[in-house]
Amino acid sequence: MSEPNERRLLTPEEYLGAQNSPEFVDLKKRFRAFAFPMTFAFFAWYLLYVLLSTYAPDLMATRVFGNVNLGLLLGLAQFVTTFAITHLYVAHANRRTDPISDEMRERLEHHEYRTAGAATTDTEGATRV
């Protein structure tokens, strides 16, 4: 990464070039392939828990051991599921999306997404830190 005082500001055209690149399309596809199914699965699991709590209270009150019932265990499993999904996402990102985004960041910093006729002065465009 270059030092902030050594950077030339990126132009809107460079950001559009990166956004329209095949790498970015692939990055979005990989992210969505994980995020949408996982979001749907967790939402369905949470909805099942709520529906069971509402419409099957006798089932949820079933004692598993001592004063611990099925409803309590399923409620705690919601937290476990959240941490598991977080772990899966981090592993997915490290393996499938971060390498592409790192490469794209490097290309942006080296102005490789510059389009023909794009302005190259140091005062135009915007940059993110």
N, C-alpha and C positions, 0 to 999 in steps of 0.2 A: 504494500500500500504506500502511496506517495504521501509526503508531508502535506498538511493543509495549505501551507503557504506556497507550495510548488505546484498545486493543482490549477488547471485551467477549468473554469466553470463549464459544465455541460450544457449544451443547447437543448431546447425542446425536441429538435429534429433527432438528436442523438438518443434521447429517451424513447422517441417513437420508433427509431430504428431498432433499438433493443427490444421494445415491446412487440414489434412485428417479426422478430427473428425466429427461425425454427427452434432455436434453443429455448426461447421463452414459451413458445407453444408447447414444447415437450415438458418443460417445467410445470406449467399449469396442468397438463394432462396427468403427470405423475402425482402432483399434489391432490388433485380432485379424485384420482383413483383410490387414494387412501381416505381422504377426508369425508367424502360423501357416504360411502358405505359404512364407515365407522360411526359417523354421526347418526345415520339411520338406525344402526344396530343398537347404539346406546340409548337413543330415544325410545325404541321399541322395548328395550329392557326396563327402562325407567317407567314407561307407560304400563307395562305388565305389573310392576311392583305397585303402582298406584291403583290399578284396577283390582288386583288381588286384595289390597288393603281395604278397598271400598266394598267390593262385592263378594269377597270370600273371607270375612273376618274369622270364621271358625277355623279355616285352614291356616291363616296367619297366626292364630293363637295356639296352634299345635305346639306343645312343649317338646323340645329337642333334648334338653338335659337341664335339670334344676329349674330355675326361673327363666331360662332362655328359651324363647319361642322362635318359630320359623320366620315370623315378621321381622324380628330383631336381626336375625342372621341375614335375611335378604336385604334389609336396610344397610347393614354394615357392608354387605357385598357391593352395594352401590359405590361406596368409597374405594373399595379394593379395585373395582372395575375402572374407576376414574384414574387411579394411579397406573393400572395396567395399560390403559389406552395412552396415557402420557408416555410411558416407557416405549410402547410400540411406535408412537409417532416420532420420538427422538431417534430411535433406531432406523425408522424409515427415512427420516430427513437426512441423517448422517450418510446413509447408503445411497439414496435415490435422488434427493433434490439438492442438498448442499453442494456437492461437487459442481453441478450445473450453475447454481447461483454464484458460487465463488468464481467460476470461469467467466460468467457474464459480468461480474463486478470488475474483474481485472480488465476485460475488454472495454468496459465503459471508461475506466480510469485511463486507459491508453487511447481512448477516442476512436476505437475501431468500428463503432456503429455510426460514424459520421457519414452523412449522405452527401451526394454531389450538390454543391451550391450552398452547403450549410455554413453559417457564420463561424469564424474561428477566432474572434477576438476574445480577450480575457474578461471582458465586462458583460458579455451576453450570457443568457441562460441561467440555470440554477444548479446548485449542487446539494447533495445531502451528506451529512457527516455521520 
